[in-house]
Amino acid sequence: MVTLSENWLSEGWMDFEYKKYILLAYLKYVNEQFREVKLYPPLGELIQHYEKLRALESGKSLMKSSFPKEFNGIEWEKLSLSYREKLQEDEWVKEMQSIVDYAIPQIKRHIEEGKTIYEIIEKGIAIEPVGITPIYQREGYALLTFDRSKEIFIYRYTVSVFHHSGDVLRGIALRFIEMVRHSLVNTLQKIKLDLAKRFTDLPNPSAWHIHSEKRVPFEESLVPISKRLLLKTINA
C-alpha cells in the first residue's frame, strides 16, 4: 500500500519538482485504487492532506497580515492609502507556497472523484432494521450482504459519544464476528435471535441489514460506507 507521509511537505528537499514528483506518484496510486472501486484508506488520507494544506495556506495568510507595513504613498485612482509589507519572504517560503498552490487543486480533484464513487456505491445500498428496533441502539449488529449472494457478514457495532470544543460528536466502530449463509431456515431474524443467545450482554439487540446491490470491494468500500450509513441512520 502506498501512502503519502503526513509531513511530506516539510520532509526532504524543499524543491517544487521534487515535491511534485512525490505527490503525483501518490496520486497515481490513488487513481489505480479508485479504478478498482477501492475508496479507503486513500479517500480519507486525501481529505486529511487537503485540510492540512488549506490550514497551512490560511495560517500563512494570517501570519503575513499580522506583520507591520510601512506607508508607501497614496493610490489616487482608488482614493486609498498604499502600504508595503515589511516581511520579505525567502526562497524556502516561496518554494513551499508554490508547492501548496499546486497541490491543493490536484488533491481536491481526486477527492471529488472519490466522492463521486462513494455516492454511486451509497445509492446502491439499502439499510433496514431486522425485527423490532429497541430504544437502546448504541450497540448492536450489522448484517452485510450482496445481491445474488447467500453470504451474510456479521459485525458488532458500537457507537461512541465524545465532546470536542463544546460539540457532541459520535463515532462508530465495527468488529467482525463471523460469516454465515442465508437459507430458508437461517433467516435474518433467526440470526438475530441466535446472536442474542450467544452474547447475553445484549439480550435485546439492535440489528440492521445492510444490503449492496453491487459487488464492491469489501474492506476498502462496503464496510467503511456501511459504517457511515449506519451511524447516520441511528442518529436520525
Secondary structure in CASP SS format (residue, H / E / C, confidence):
PFRMAT SS
TARGET T0000
AUTHOR 0000-0000-0000
METHOD secondary structure of the structure
MODEL  1
M C 1.00
V C 1.00
T C 1.00
L C 1.00
S C 1.00
E C 1.00
N C 1.00
W C 1.00
L C 1.00
S C 1.00
E C 1.00
G C 1.00
W C 1.00
M C 1.00
D C 1.00
F H 1.00
E H 1.00
Y H 1.00
K H 1.00
K H 1.00
Y H 1.00
I H 1.00
L H 1.00
L H 1.00
A H 1.00
Y H 1.00
L H 1.00
K H 1.00
Y H 1.00
V H 1.00
N H 1.00
E H 1.00
Q H 1.00
F H 1.00
R H 1.00
E C 1.00
V C 1.00
K C 1.00
L C 1.00
Y C 1.00
P C 1.00
P H 1.00
L H 1.00
G H 1.00
E H 1.00
L H 1.00
I H 1.00
Q H 1.00
H H 1.00
Y H 1.00
E H 1.00
K H 1.00
L H 1.00
R H 1.00
A H 1.00
L H 1.00
E H 1.00
S H 1.00
G H 1.00
K H 1.00
S H 1.00
L H 1.00
M H 1.00
K H 1.00
S H 1.00
S H 1.00
F C 1.00
P C 1.00
K E 1.00
E E 1.00
F E 1.00
N E 1.00
G E 1.00
I E 1.00
E E 1.00
W C 1.00
E C 1.00
K C 1.00
L C 1.00
S E 1.00
L E 1.00
S E 1.00
Y E 1.00
R E 1.00
E E 1.00
K C 1.00
L C 1.00
Q C 1.00
E C 1.00
D C 1.00
E H 1.00
W H 1.00
V H 1.00
K H 1.00
E H 1.00
M H 1.00
Q H 1.00
S H 1.00
I H 1.00
V H 1.00
D H 1.00
Y H 1.00
A H 1.00
I H 1.00
P H 1.00
Q H 1.00
I H 1.00
K H 1.00
R H 1.00
H H 1.00
I H 1.00
E H 1.00
E H 1.00
G H 1.00
K H 1.00
T H 1.00
I H 1.00
Y H 1.00
E H 1.00
I H 1.00
I H 1.00
E H 1.00
K H 1.00
G C 1.00
I E 1.00
A E 1.00
I E 1.00
E E 1.00
P E 1.00
V C 1.00
G C 1.00
I C 1.00
T C 1.00
P C 1.00
I C 1.00
Y C 1.00
Q C 1.00
R C 1.00
E E 1.00
G E 1.00
Y E 1.00
A E 1.00
L E 1.00
L E 1.00
T E 1.00
F E 1.00
D C 1.00
R C 1.00
S C 1.00
K C 1.00
E E 1.00
I E 1.00
F E 1.00
I E 1.00
Y E 1.00
R E 1.00
Y E 1.00
T E 1.00
V E 1.00
S E 1.00
V E 1.00
F E 1.00
H E 1.00
H E 1.00
S C 1.00
G C 1.00
D E 1.00
V E 1.00
L E 1.00
R E 1.00
G E 1.00
I E 1.00
A E 1.00
L E 1.00
R E 1.00
F E 1.00
I E 1.00
E E 1.00
M E 1.00
V E 1.00
R E 1.00
H C 1.00
S C 1.00
L C 1.00
V C 1.00
N C 1.00
T C 1.00
L H 1.00
Q H 1.00
K H 1.00
I H 1.00
K H 1.00
L H 1.00
D H 1.00
L H 1.00
A H 1.00
K H 1.00
R H 1.00
F C 1.00
T C 1.00
D C 1.00
L C 1.00
P C 1.00
N C 1.00
P C 1.00
S E 1.00
A E 1.00
W E 1.00
H E 1.00
I E 1.00
H E 1.00
S E 1.00
E C 1.00
K C 1.00
R C 1.00
V C 1.00
P C 1.00
F H 1.00
E H 1.00
E H 1.00
S H 1.00
L H 1.00
V H 1.00
P H 1.00
I H 1.00
S H 1.00
K H 1.00
R H 1.00
L H 1.00
L H 1.00
L H 1.00
K H 1.00
T H 1.00
I H 1.00
N H 1.00
A C 1.00
END
